[in-house]
């Protein structure tokens, strides 16, 4: 997979390894410990310079509790300085302190407006640094959407913020794991709204961007399976209001014509019944599933690839990957959270930067 080339205005770098900004997510959740553990992994530091972005006080507190190493603390100005390309800043993990979470009254496993504001500011800073050329990509840790709401951020989640800050309108969300990959035509909407607003343009965008990502990932023509919206893909209109015939099928045909005009030998199948789309045989014949709404794609993805799934925002001018799990407040600061998804997200970000 790849991303569109952006025109960064930041300083030229002589570094061989990409700098990856890792936002730690909500400080009350598992994100800080996952970020600290993954930044210390030899497989990570051999391929990139991980720079954790988040509130320093709780990060140091969880590190002390779990006996984890805390990287040297820096500011954005340190990265912007001419000497940032050589010396200590060019080696090993770093901590870019961002956001204020007072420890007085702070409880692991309990999010608040303060933890929401801090995690929001970390993502903002990571985007700013990446658009400015200080980072090569972003890996986002898990946030608590209610905390963002409590903090009055005005954004529902990462994807909406990234699209706004990068002035991107043509984007979609892909979840990729070892067992399967899914692209969503609609993202974070109540189910009734997702069905009501589903359009051919959304489906065409998801097919094009998902197919392009798989083409670049595997170096061959992609195989795309497009799901229907209704049970049994509508059963010829008996179990639908014509969404398959009037919205989904025309979108598939449109992308097929476009791909043919571009000499792209894409295989696009569908609309297929959602309840059979993820059988072993279908998965073996598919590189990416295009799903109509959030849970249609994420339920099978998480059932099959919960520990290794990665969230990728397609269509942005910068690289952004993310863990595909939540803040797991019940596991926070206990040392039991699994690092598989975070490590996979970092690995994919590195791959996208190369």
N, C-alpha and C positions, 0 to 999 in steps of 0.2 A: 504494500500500500504506500501511498505517497500523499503529498499535499501540494497545493498550489504554491509556486514560488512567490515569496513576499519580498518587498523592497525595504529591508531593514536599514535604518539610518544610524545604527549604533557603531561602535568602534570595530575595526577589523581585528580578527583574532588569529593568533598563531598557534592556538591550541590544537592538538590532534583529536582530543575527546570532546564530544558534545556536552554542553552544560544542560542539565535537565532540572527544571524547577519542580519540586515535589511539594505541593501544598498539603499540609497535614490534616486538613479537614477540621471537623468540630473537635475542639480540645477535650471535651468530656467523653468522647467516644474512643474507638480503637485506632483511629487514624494516626495519632502521634507515635504510639508504640510500633505500628507497622512501618511508618516512615523511618523511624530510628533504626529498626532492625534491618530493613532493606537497604538503607544507605550504607550500612556497614558490610554488606555482603560482597565477597570478593568478585563474584560474577557481575556485580553492578559497577563497582569502582574500576574494574578493568576495562569497562566499555564506555563509561561516562563520568562526569563530575556531578554527583547528586547535590542539589542545593535545597535543603528543606526550608519551607516558607511557612511561618506560623508564629503564635505567641510564645515568647521565650520562657516565661515563668512556668506554665503548666508542662511545657516540654521538658524542662529541667526536672520538674517534680516527678513526672512519670518515669523519666530516665533513672532517677535516684531510686525509685521504688522497685523497678525491674532490673536494676544494675546494668543499664545500657549506656554506651558512650554517647556524649553530646558533642557534635561537631563544633569547631570554632565559630563564634558568632560574628557576623558581618552586617554591613548596611548596604543598601543599594548603591550608595556613593562609592563604596569600596570596589564594586564591580565596574562602575563607570570610570574610575580613575585610570590614567594611561598605564600604570604599572600593574593593573589587574590581570594582564595577560601572562605574566611571568611570576615566579616566586610562589609563596604559600597559597595564594588564591588559585593557582593553576593545579593544585594537587588536592585530592581527597574530598570528602564530604564537607559541606559548610551549612551553617544555619543562618538564614536571613530572617532576623527578628521582625515580626509584623503583627500588629494587633495587640490589644490590651485585655487580658483576662485576669482581673484581681483574684488572688488566691483566697482572700477573705470571703468565706461563704461559698467558695467553689467546691463542687463535689463531682468526682468522676462518675459517669453514668447519668448525670443530670444536666441536660443542656439548658441554655438560657439565652437571653438577648445578647449578652456579652460574648458568649461563645459563638453565636451566630454572626455577630458583627466582625469578630476576629477572623473567622473562616472566610467570610465574604471579602474582607480587605486583603487577605492573603491571595485569593484568586485574582482580584483586581491588580495587585502588584505583580503577580506572575505574568498576567496578560501584558501589562505595561512593559515589563522587562523583555518579554519575548518579542513583542512588536518592535521594541527598540533595539533588538539584536544582542541583548545581554544574555539571553537564554536561547537555546536551540529548540526547546519543546517544553511542554507542561504535562505533568502527571498529577491529577487531582485526587486527593484523599476524600473519604466520605463525609458529606455534610449532612446536617439535619435541617430539612426544609422548613420545619416549624420554627427553628431558631432564626433562620433568615427572615421569616415573616415577622417574628417578634422584634427583630432588630430594625424592621422597616426598610429593608434593602430594596424592595420593589421588584425583586426577581424571584421566580419560582425555583430556579436551580442553575447549575453550571452552564448547561447548553444555551439557555436564553441569555445569560450574561456574556458568554463568549461571542455569540452571534452579534449582540448589540455592540460590544466594545471593538470588535473587528469589522463592524459594518458589513456583516454577511447576512444575506437573505436566503441564499440558495444552499441550505445545509440540511443534513439529516443525521440521525443517530444510528450507529452500528455497534452491535454487541458481538464479540468474536471469542470463541473458545475452541478447545481442541475438538469437541464433538460437532459443533455447528457454528454458523455465523448468521445473524439476523439484522436486517435493516428495517427501520420503522417508518411508515408513511406519515403517521401522526405520532406525536411524542407525549408530552405530559398534559393530557386533557382528561377530564371526566369522560367515562365511556360514552355517555349520551352525546356529548359534544364532539367526540372523535368521530362517531358515526355520522352525525349531522353535517360536519364540516369536511368529511372525506372527499377529496377531489382527484380528478385525473392528473392534474399538475403535480400534486403531492406524490402520487404513485409513480409517475414518470421520473420524477427527480430521484426517488428512492431506488428505482431500478437502475437508472443511469449511474448514480454515484456508487451503489453497491457493486454493480458489474465492473466499473472502472477500478474500484479498490481491489477486487479479486483478480482482475486482469494483471494489475501491477504486482500483486502479492505472489501469484503463481506463474506469471510469465507465459500465459496461454489464454485462449478464449474462455471466458467464465461461463458457468452453468448457473442460471438464476431460476429459482422457483418462486412464483408469485402466489400468495394465498388468497382465497376468497374471503369475503367478509362474513358470510352467513354459514350455518350448518350445511354440510354437503355442497359448499360453494353455491348455495341458492337453489339447488335441485331444479335448474331450468326455470326459475321464477316461482316455484311452488313454495319455497321457504325463504323468500326474499322480497324486497321491493325493487328488484331489478338492478341492484348495485353491481353485480358481476357483469351483466350484459351491457349496462349503460355507462359504467365508470371504469371498472377494472380492465375488462377485455379491450376496450378502445385504447386505454393507456398502454397496455402490453403491445398492441399492434403498432402504435405510434413509435415506441422505442425500437421495435423490430425494424421498422422502415428506416428510422434514423441510423441505426447500427449498420444496416445494409448499405446505406448511402456513404457511410464512412469506412466501408470494407472491413467491418468488424464482424467476425463470425461468432457472435454471442448466441448462446442457447437460452431462450426465455420460455419457461413452461408455466402454464396457468391460465386462469385461476384454478387452483387445486383445493380440494376440501381441507380445511385447517386441521381436522382430526387425524388425517393420514399424512400430513406434510412432513412430519418429523420421524416417521418410521425409519428403521435402519436402512431399508432399501432406498427410500427417498433421500435420506441424508448422504448415502454413498453416491448418489447421482447429482448432488447439489453442492455448489460452493457457497451460495448465500441465499437465504430465504427472505423475501420481501413480505413484511407483515403489515396489516392494516392499522393496528393499534397496539398500544404499549404491552398489555398482558398477553396478547396473542403471540408476540415474539419472545417476551422475557420469561414466561412460565416454562416453556420447553428449554430455553437457553440455560436458565438457572438450574433446572432439574438435571440437565445433562453435563453442565460445565460450571457449576457454581464456584469451585475453587480456582479455576484458571481463566475465567471469562474477563474480557477487557472491554471497556466502553470507549469507542472512538467517535469523535465528531467529524463527519465527512464534510468537505466543502469549505473549511476554514482556510485562511491564508497562513495559519500556523499549525504546528503539530500539537494535538491535545489528545491524551488518552486518560483513562480513569479506571479505578477499581470498579467492579460491578457488584458491589454489595453496600450495605448501609453502615451506619455508625456503630451498630451492635452495642448499644449502651449497657446491656446486661453482661457483656464480656469486657467492658472497658477497664484498662489498667490492671488486668489480671494475668497478662502474659500468655493467654490462651488463644488469641486471635491468630488465624492462619495467614501467612504472608503470600500465598500462591497468587492471588489476584493482583496484588500490588507489584510483585515481582514480574508478573506477566505484562502488566501495564507499562512498567519501566522498560522492559525488553522491547515491547512493541514501539514505544516512543523512540528508543535508540534506533531501531530499524528504520523508522520513518524519517529520522534525521540524516541517515546515511545516503 
